[in-house]
Amino acid sequence: MNPWENAQQTLKQIGEKAKIDPNLINVLLNHDHKIEVELPIVMDDGETKTFNAYRMQHNNWRGPYKGGLRYHPQVSLDEVKALSMWMTIKNAVINVPFGGGKGGIAVNPKTLSKPELERLTRAFARELAEYIGPDKDVPAPDVNTNGEIMKWIADEFGDKAVVTGKAIADGGSEGRTEATGYGGVYALLGVLESMNIKPAGLTAAVQGFGNVGTYAAELMVKNGIKVVALSDSKNTIYSNDGFDNIMALVEAKSKTGSLANAVKELNIECDIMAVDDVLNIEVDILAPAALEMAITKDNAESIKAKIILELANGPVTPEADSILNDKNITIIPDVLANSGGVAVSYYEWYQNRHNENWTKIQVLEKLENQMKAAVADVLAISNESNLTLREAAYALAIKRIAEAKPENN
Ligand code: NAD
Protein backbone atom coordinates (compact mmCIF):
# COMPACT_ATOMS: atom_id res chain seq x y z
CA MET A 1 0.00 0.00 0.00
CA ASN A 2 1.22 3.51 -0.73
CA PRO A 3 0.70 6.49 1.63
CA TRP A 4 -2.46 7.67 -0.13
CA GLU A 5 -4.06 4.20 0.10
CA ASN A 6 -3.15 4.15 3.80
CA ALA A 7 -4.55 7.64 4.31
CA GLN A 8 -7.84 6.72 2.60
CA GLN A 9 -8.15 3.54 4.68
CA THR A 10 -7.57 5.45 7.92
CA LEU A 11 -10.15 8.07 6.99
CA LYS A 12 -12.80 5.48 6.02
CA GLN A 13 -12.23 3.36 9.15
CA ILE A 14 -12.37 6.34 11.48
CA GLY A 15 -15.46 7.66 9.66
CA GLU A 16 -17.28 4.39 10.42
CA LYS A 17 -16.02 3.98 13.99
CA ALA A 18 -16.70 7.60 15.01
CA LYS A 19 -20.02 7.65 13.09
CA ILE A 20 -19.04 10.64 10.93
CA ASP A 21 -21.38 11.74 8.09
CA PRO A 22 -20.20 9.65 5.05
CA ASN A 23 -20.71 12.68 2.77
CA LEU A 24 -18.07 14.54 4.72
CA ILE A 25 -15.70 11.58 4.52
CA ASN A 26 -16.27 11.55 0.74
CA VAL A 27 -15.38 15.24 0.51
CA LEU A 28 -12.14 14.55 2.37
CA LEU A 29 -11.30 11.55 0.16
CA ASN A 30 -11.04 13.99 -2.76
CA HIS A 31 -8.71 16.89 -3.47
CA ASP A 32 -9.72 20.33 -4.74
CA HIS A 33 -6.81 20.77 -7.17
CA LYS A 34 -3.92 18.79 -8.57
CA ILE A 35 -0.89 20.65 -9.93
CA GLU A 36 1.60 18.38 -11.66
CA VAL A 37 4.49 19.85 -13.67
CA GLU A 38 7.73 18.82 -15.33
CA LEU A 39 10.66 21.13 -14.67
CA PRO A 40 13.47 21.05 -17.25
CA ILE A 41 16.62 22.42 -15.56
CA VAL A 42 19.99 23.20 -17.13
CA MET A 43 22.54 21.51 -14.90
CA ASP A 44 26.01 22.95 -14.21
CA ASP A 45 27.54 20.72 -16.92
CA GLY A 46 25.18 22.17 -19.54
CA GLU A 47 22.99 19.05 -19.75
CA THR A 48 19.22 19.48 -19.27
CA LYS A 49 17.47 17.25 -16.71
CA THR A 50 13.72 17.10 -16.13
CA PHE A 51 12.20 16.76 -12.64
CA ASN A 52 8.62 15.88 -11.71
CA ALA A 53 7.00 18.30 -9.26
CA TYR A 54 3.60 18.37 -7.57
CA ARG A 55 1.29 20.51 -5.45
CA MET A 56 -1.95 19.05 -4.15
CA GLN A 57 -4.54 21.45 -2.75
CA HIS A 58 -6.79 19.29 -0.61
CA ASN A 59 -9.43 21.45 1.10
CA ASN A 60 -9.74 25.16 1.95
CA TRP A 61 -12.97 25.44 3.92
CA ARG A 62 -11.10 26.65 7.02
CA GLY A 63 -8.67 28.96 5.18
CA PRO A 64 -5.87 29.03 2.58
CA TYR A 65 -4.28 25.70 1.61
CA LYS A 66 -1.24 25.23 3.83
CA GLY A 67 1.53 22.65 3.88
CA GLY A 68 5.15 21.96 3.08
CA LEU A 69 7.22 21.26 0.01
CA ARG A 70 9.35 18.11 0.14
CA TYR A 71 12.44 17.41 -1.97
CA HIS A 72 13.08 13.66 -1.96
CA PRO A 73 13.59 10.96 -4.62
CA GLN A 74 10.45 9.15 -3.40
CA VAL A 75 8.12 12.13 -3.79
CA SER A 76 5.11 11.02 -5.86
CA LEU A 77 1.59 12.16 -6.55
CA ASP A 78 0.23 9.58 -4.10
CA GLU A 79 2.58 10.75 -1.37
CA VAL A 80 1.57 14.41 -1.68
CA LYS A 81 -2.10 13.40 -1.90
CA ALA A 82 -1.80 11.74 1.53
CA LEU A 83 0.30 14.51 3.04
CA SER A 84 -2.10 17.24 1.86
CA MET A 85 -5.13 15.45 3.35
CA TRP A 86 -3.28 15.04 6.64
CA MET A 87 -2.58 18.80 6.58
CA THR A 88 -6.31 19.58 6.36
CA ILE A 89 -6.93 17.36 9.38
CA LYS A 90 -3.89 18.64 11.31
CA ASN A 91 -4.69 22.32 10.78
CA ALA A 92 -8.18 21.71 12.13
CA VAL A 93 -6.88 19.73 15.15
CA ILE A 94 -4.46 22.50 16.15
CA ASN A 95 -7.16 25.03 15.26
CA VAL A 96 -5.34 27.36 12.87
CA PRO A 97 -7.38 29.03 10.09
CA PHE A 98 -5.86 27.04 7.24
CA GLY A 99 -6.88 24.25 4.89
CA GLY A 100 -4.53 21.55 3.65
CA GLY A 101 -1.98 21.37 0.85
CA LYS A 102 1.36 19.71 0.19
CA GLY A 103 3.86 19.50 -2.62
CA GLY A 104 7.29 18.41 -3.59
CA ILE A 105 9.84 17.56 -6.22
CA ALA A 106 11.11 14.04 -6.94
CA VAL A 107 14.81 14.81 -6.50
CA ASN A 108 17.67 14.04 -4.17
CA PRO A 109 18.77 17.60 -3.41
CA LYS A 110 22.06 16.34 -1.97
CA THR A 111 23.16 15.49 -5.54
CA LEU A 112 22.58 19.07 -6.75
CA SER A 113 24.91 22.05 -6.51
CA LYS A 114 23.47 25.13 -4.81
CA PRO A 115 22.95 27.00 -8.11
CA GLU A 116 21.14 23.92 -9.52
CA LEU A 117 18.93 23.75 -6.40
CA GLU A 118 18.12 27.44 -6.75
CA ARG A 119 17.28 27.15 -10.47
CA LEU A 120 15.06 24.14 -9.76
CA THR A 121 13.26 25.92 -6.90
CA ARG A 122 12.75 29.14 -8.84
CA ALA A 123 11.39 27.20 -11.84
CA PHE A 124 8.92 25.43 -9.51
CA ALA A 125 7.96 28.77 -7.92
CA ARG A 126 7.21 30.28 -11.35
CA GLU A 127 4.96 27.30 -12.18
CA LEU A 128 3.21 27.61 -8.80
CA ALA A 129 2.84 31.41 -8.90
CA GLU A 130 -0.74 31.45 -10.22
CA TYR A 131 -1.91 28.90 -7.64
CA ILE A 132 -0.25 30.18 -4.44
CA GLY A 133 -0.56 33.40 -2.43
CA PRO A 134 -0.97 34.56 1.19
CA ASP A 135 -4.77 34.11 0.93
CA LYS A 136 -4.70 31.14 -1.47
CA ASP A 137 -2.01 28.60 -0.67
CA VAL A 138 1.00 29.06 1.63
CA PRO A 139 3.88 26.54 1.23
CA ALA A 140 6.51 25.84 3.91
CA PRO A 141 9.59 23.64 4.38
CA ASP A 142 9.37 19.88 4.83
CA VAL A 143 11.90 17.07 4.37
CA ASN A 144 15.10 18.44 2.72
CA THR A 145 13.77 21.96 2.24
CA ASN A 146 14.61 24.99 4.37
CA GLY A 147 14.39 28.75 4.89
CA GLU A 148 16.68 29.53 1.99
CA ILE A 149 14.47 27.56 -0.41
CA MET A 150 11.44 29.44 0.98
CA LYS A 151 13.25 32.73 0.38
CA TRP A 152 13.77 31.90 -3.32
CA ILE A 153 10.06 31.13 -3.64
CA ALA A 154 9.03 34.36 -1.85
CA ASP A 155 11.43 36.27 -4.07
CA GLU A 156 9.96 34.83 -7.32
CA PHE A 157 6.44 35.49 -6.03
CA GLY A 158 7.15 38.98 -4.67
CA ASP A 159 5.53 38.72 -1.20
CA LYS A 160 7.11 37.19 1.92
CA ALA A 161 3.72 36.10 3.34
CA VAL A 162 3.37 33.56 0.51
CA VAL A 163 5.57 31.08 2.40
CA THR A 164 6.42 30.32 6.01
CA GLY A 165 9.51 28.76 7.52
CA LYS A 166 11.70 31.62 6.32
CA ALA A 167 14.91 32.65 8.08
CA ILE A 168 14.31 35.36 10.70
CA ALA A 169 16.14 37.95 8.56
CA ASP A 170 13.74 37.23 5.68
CA GLY A 171 10.56 37.61 7.75
CA GLY A 172 10.54 34.26 9.53
CA SER A 173 9.28 33.75 13.07
CA GLU A 174 11.35 33.13 16.14
CA GLY A 175 10.78 29.58 17.33
CA ARG A 176 9.80 28.10 13.93
CA THR A 177 12.93 25.92 13.79
CA GLU A 178 12.13 24.32 17.15
CA ALA A 179 8.35 24.35 16.67
CA THR A 180 7.58 20.84 15.41
CA GLY A 181 9.93 18.98 17.73
CA TYR A 182 9.10 21.11 20.77
CA GLY A 183 5.38 21.02 19.94
CA GLY A 184 5.55 17.22 19.88
CA VAL A 185 7.08 17.18 23.34
CA TYR A 186 4.46 19.64 24.66
CA ALA A 187 1.81 17.23 23.33
CA LEU A 188 3.62 14.30 24.97
CA LEU A 189 3.77 16.16 28.31
CA GLY A 190 0.02 16.88 28.06
CA VAL A 191 -0.78 13.22 27.44
CA LEU A 192 1.58 12.07 30.23
CA GLU A 193 -0.10 14.48 32.63
CA SER A 194 -3.51 12.98 31.77
CA MET A 195 -2.05 9.55 32.61
CA ASN A 196 -0.55 10.87 35.87
CA ILE A 197 2.96 10.03 34.68
CA LYS A 198 5.92 12.32 35.40
CA PRO A 199 8.36 12.70 32.47
CA ALA A 200 11.56 12.63 34.56
CA GLY A 201 13.16 9.19 34.46
CA LEU A 202 11.27 7.91 31.41
CA THR A 203 13.33 6.57 28.49
CA ALA A 204 12.96 7.43 24.81
CA ALA A 205 14.20 6.44 21.35
CA VAL A 206 14.00 8.89 18.45
CA GLN A 207 14.07 7.74 14.82
CA GLY A 208 15.39 10.45 12.45
CA PHE A 209 17.89 13.11 13.41
CA GLY A 210 16.69 16.01 11.26
CA ASN A 211 14.90 19.20 12.25
CA VAL A 212 12.03 17.51 14.08
CA GLY A 213 13.89 14.63 15.76
CA THR A 214 16.71 16.78 17.13
CA TYR A 215 14.55 19.45 18.76
CA ALA A 216 12.21 16.82 20.18
CA ALA A 217 15.16 14.95 21.67
CA GLU A 218 16.59 18.19 23.07
CA LEU A 219 13.35 19.13 24.86
CA MET A 220 12.86 15.56 26.11
CA VAL A 221 16.29 15.76 27.75
CA LYS A 222 15.40 19.16 29.28
CA ASN A 223 12.34 17.49 30.83
CA GLY A 224 14.42 14.73 32.40
CA ILE A 225 13.59 12.06 29.82
CA LYS A 226 16.57 9.81 29.11
CA VAL A 227 17.08 9.65 25.32
CA VAL A 228 18.85 6.29 25.00
CA ALA A 229 18.64 5.78 21.23
CA LEU A 230 18.83 8.00 18.16
CA SER A 231 19.00 7.15 14.48
CA ASP A 232 19.73 8.73 11.11
CA SER A 233 19.41 7.17 7.66
CA LYS A 234 22.58 5.11 8.25
CA ASN A 235 22.61 3.78 11.87
CA THR A 236 21.07 3.67 15.31
CA ILE A 237 23.21 4.81 18.23
CA TYR A 238 22.38 3.43 21.68
CA SER A 239 23.59 4.38 25.14
CA ASN A 240 22.10 3.02 28.35
CA ASP A 241 23.12 6.27 30.09
CA GLY A 242 21.27 8.40 27.54
CA PHE A 243 22.59 11.14 25.23
CA ASP A 244 22.39 14.49 27.06
CA ASN A 245 24.01 16.97 24.74
CA ILE A 246 21.81 16.70 21.68
CA MET A 247 22.97 19.99 20.14
CA ALA A 248 26.62 18.87 20.32
CA LEU A 249 25.58 15.75 18.37
CA VAL A 250 23.81 17.94 15.79
CA GLU A 251 26.96 19.98 15.29
CA ALA A 252 29.21 16.92 15.12
CA LYS A 253 26.82 15.21 12.68
CA SER A 254 26.78 18.19 10.38
CA LYS A 255 30.60 18.21 10.43
CA THR A 256 31.14 14.46 10.00
CA GLY A 257 28.10 13.43 7.96
CA SER A 258 26.55 10.81 10.27
CA LEU A 259 25.57 10.04 13.85
CA ALA A 260 28.03 7.13 13.94
CA ASN A 261 30.88 9.51 13.04
CA ALA A 262 29.54 12.18 15.38
CA VAL A 263 29.79 9.97 18.48
CA LYS A 264 33.36 9.03 17.51
CA GLU A 265 34.22 12.71 17.07
CA LEU A 266 32.79 13.48 20.53
CA ASN A 267 34.33 10.38 22.15
CA ILE A 268 30.94 9.17 23.32
CA GLU A 269 30.88 5.49 24.20
CA CYS A 270 27.80 3.82 22.78
CA ASP A 271 26.60 0.93 20.62
CA ILE A 272 26.35 1.50 16.89
CA MET A 273 23.49 -0.59 15.57
CA ALA A 274 21.53 -1.13 12.35
CA VAL A 275 19.32 1.69 11.10
CA ASP A 276 15.97 0.08 12.04
CA ASP A 277 17.10 -1.18 15.47
CA VAL A 278 15.89 2.11 16.95
CA LEU A 279 12.33 0.81 16.59
CA ASN A 280 12.79 -2.32 18.73
CA ILE A 281 14.49 -0.92 21.81
CA GLU A 282 12.79 -1.32 25.17
CA VAL A 283 11.83 2.27 26.04
CA ASP A 284 8.83 4.14 27.42
CA ILE A 285 8.54 6.46 24.41
CA LEU A 286 9.32 5.80 20.75
CA ALA A 287 9.27 8.88 18.52
CA PRO A 288 9.43 8.14 14.78
CA ALA A 289 10.63 11.43 13.22
CA ALA A 290 11.87 10.34 9.78
CA LEU A 291 9.48 9.35 6.99
CA GLU A 292 6.07 7.72 6.57
CA MET A 293 5.48 3.95 6.93
CA ALA A 294 8.34 3.30 9.40
CA ILE A 295 6.14 0.97 11.45
CA THR A 296 4.26 -1.62 9.40
CA LYS A 297 2.52 -4.96 10.04
CA ASP A 298 5.96 -6.59 9.57
CA ASN A 299 7.66 -4.87 12.51
CA ALA A 300 4.78 -3.69 14.75
CA GLU A 301 4.84 -6.85 16.88
CA SER A 302 8.44 -6.22 17.88
CA ILE A 303 7.82 -2.68 19.18
CA LYS A 304 8.45 -2.57 22.94
CA ALA A 305 7.63 1.09 23.68
CA LYS A 306 4.58 2.02 25.76
CA ILE A 307 3.91 5.33 23.99
CA ILE A 308 4.49 6.22 20.34
CA LEU A 309 4.87 9.92 19.59
CA GLU A 310 4.27 10.25 15.84
CA LEU A 311 6.49 13.16 14.92
CA ALA A 312 6.78 12.16 11.25
CA ASN A 313 3.73 12.19 9.03
CA GLY A 314 2.13 8.77 8.63
CA PRO A 315 4.89 6.73 10.32
CA VAL A 316 2.44 3.95 11.36
CA THR A 317 0.44 2.11 8.67
CA PRO A 318 -3.24 1.27 9.39
CA GLU A 319 -2.41 -2.45 9.88
CA ALA A 320 0.38 -1.58 12.29
CA ASP A 321 -1.93 0.86 14.08
CA SER A 322 -4.37 -1.91 14.92
CA ILE A 323 -1.57 -4.27 16.08
CA LEU A 324 -0.19 -1.52 18.36
CA ASN A 325 -3.66 -0.72 19.73
CA ASP A 326 -4.13 -4.42 20.56
CA LYS A 327 -0.83 -4.27 22.44
CA ASN A 328 -2.25 -1.33 24.45
CA ILE A 329 0.38 1.05 23.19
CA THR A 330 -0.74 4.69 23.38
CA ILE A 331 -0.22 6.42 20.04
CA ILE A 332 -0.10 10.22 19.99
CA PRO A 333 -1.08 10.66 16.32
CA ASP A 334 0.84 12.71 13.75
CA VAL A 335 -2.05 15.11 13.13
CA LEU A 336 -1.72 16.17 16.78
CA ALA A 337 1.93 15.40 17.64
CA ASN A 338 3.59 17.26 14.78
CA SER A 339 1.14 20.14 14.47
CA GLY A 340 3.45 22.55 16.32
CA GLY A 341 5.21 23.34 13.04
CA VAL A 342 2.09 24.61 11.35
CA ALA A 343 1.00 26.42 14.53
CA VAL A 344 4.16 28.54 14.42
CA SER A 345 3.84 28.82 10.61
CA TYR A 346 0.49 30.44 11.35
CA TYR A 347 2.18 32.80 13.85
CA GLU A 348 4.73 33.69 11.14
CA TRP A 349 2.02 34.37 8.53
CA TYR A 350 0.11 36.45 11.09
CA GLN A 351 3.20 38.47 12.09
CA ASN A 352 4.07 39.13 8.41
CA ARG A 353 0.56 40.39 7.71
CA HIS A 354 0.33 42.57 10.85
CA ASN A 355 3.91 43.79 10.79
CA GLU A 356 4.64 42.28 14.21
CA ASN A 357 7.71 40.53 15.60
CA TRP A 358 7.13 38.23 18.54
CA THR A 359 9.99 37.06 20.76
CA LYS A 360 10.98 33.40 21.02
CA ILE A 361 9.60 33.28 24.57
CA GLN A 362 6.24 34.64 23.37
CA VAL A 363 6.14 32.17 20.48
CA LEU A 364 7.04 29.11 22.54
CA GLU A 365 4.58 30.07 25.26
CA LYS A 366 1.76 30.43 22.73
CA LEU A 367 2.83 27.13 21.15
CA GLU A 368 2.82 25.26 24.45
CA ASN A 369 -0.66 26.60 25.27
CA GLN A 370 -2.00 25.81 21.80
CA MET A 371 -0.58 22.24 21.84
CA LYS A 372 -1.93 21.57 25.32
CA ALA A 373 -5.37 22.93 24.35
CA ALA A 374 -5.45 20.60 21.32
CA VAL A 375 -4.39 17.66 23.51
CA ALA A 376 -7.18 18.49 25.99
CA ASP A 377 -9.77 18.72 23.16
CA VAL A 378 -8.64 15.37 21.72
CA LEU A 379 -8.55 13.67 25.15
CA ALA A 380 -12.06 14.90 25.94
CA ILE A 381 -13.48 13.30 22.76
CA SER A 382 -11.40 10.15 23.28
CA ASN A 383 -12.72 9.69 26.83
CA GLU A 384 -16.29 10.66 26.01
CA SER A 385 -16.66 8.39 22.96
CA ASN A 386 -14.15 5.66 23.81
CA LEU A 387 -11.99 6.42 20.77
CA THR A 388 -8.21 6.13 20.34
CA LEU A 389 -6.35 9.44 20.24
CA ARG A 390 -6.08 9.14 16.42
CA GLU A 391 -9.80 8.52 16.04
CA ALA A 392 -10.61 11.36 18.44
CA ALA A 393 -8.25 13.78 16.65
CA TYR A 394 -9.89 13.01 13.29
CA ALA A 395 -13.39 13.30 14.80
CA LEU A 396 -12.50 16.70 16.28
CA ALA A 397 -10.93 17.91 13.02
CA ILE A 398 -13.80 16.76 10.82
CA LYS A 399 -16.31 18.46 13.14
CA ARG A 400 -14.35 21.73 12.83
CA ILE A 401 -14.03 21.35 9.03
CA ALA A 402 -17.77 20.71 8.70
CA GLU A 403 -18.53 23.83 10.74
CA ALA A 404 -16.54 25.87 8.18
CA LYS A 405 -18.33 24.41 5.16
CA PRO A 406 -19.14 27.22 2.69
CA GLU A 407 -22.82 27.82 1.84
CA ASN A 408 -22.48 26.75 -1.80
CA ASN A 409 -20.72 23.41 -1.17
P1 NAD B 1 14.69 16.45 7.89
O1 NAD B 1 15.02 16.31 6.45
O2 NAD B 1 15.25 17.61 8.63
O3 NAD B 1 15.11 15.13 8.70
C1 NAD B 1 14.75 13.85 8.34
C2 NAD B 1 15.77 12.93 8.99
O4 NAD B 1 15.34 11.59 8.86
C3 NAD B 1 17.16 13.01 8.40
O5 NAD B 1 18.10 13.11 9.44
C4 NAD B 1 17.34 11.66 7.69
O6 NAD B 1 18.68 11.22 7.72
C5 NAD B 1 16.48 10.79 8.57
N1 NAD B 1 16.06 9.55 7.95
C6 NAD B 1 15.63 9.30 6.71
N2 NAD B 1 15.34 7.99 6.57
C7 NAD B 1 15.58 7.43 7.77
C8 NAD B 1 15.46 6.11 8.29
N3 NAD B 1 15.02 5.10 7.54
N4 NAD B 1 15.78 5.90 9.58
C9 NAD B 1 16.20 6.90 10.37
N5 NAD B 1 16.33 8.15 9.93
C10 NAD B 1 16.03 8.41 8.66
O7 NAD B 1 13.10 16.42 7.97
P2 NAD B 1 12.18 16.94 9.17
O8 NAD B 1 11.73 18.31 8.84
O9 NAD B 1 12.83 16.65 10.46
O10 NAD B 1 10.91 16.00 8.98
C11 NAD B 1 10.82 14.69 9.55
C12 NAD B 1 9.39 14.23 9.49
O11 NAD B 1 8.56 15.15 10.21
C13 NAD B 1 8.76 14.12 8.11
O12 NAD B 1 7.85 13.05 8.10
C14 NAD B 1 8.01 15.43 7.97
O13 NAD B 1 6.95 15.36 7.03
C15 NAD B 1 7.50 15.58 9.38
N6 NAD B 1 7.13 16.96 9.73
C16 NAD B 1 8.03 17.95 9.67
C17 NAD B 1 7.64 19.23 10.04
C18 NAD B 1 8.62 20.36 10.09
O14 NAD B 1 8.25 21.44 10.58
N7 NAD B 1 9.85 20.19 9.68
C19 NAD B 1 6.32 19.49 10.44
C20 NAD B 1 5.42 18.43 10.49
C21 NAD B 1 5.84 17.17 10.13
Residues whose N, C-alpha, C, O or C-beta is under 5 A from the ligand:
A	BS01	NAD	P141 D142 V143 N144 T180 Q207 G208 F209 G210 N211 V212 G213 S231 D232 S233 V275 A289 A290 L291 E292 L311 A312 N313 N338 G341
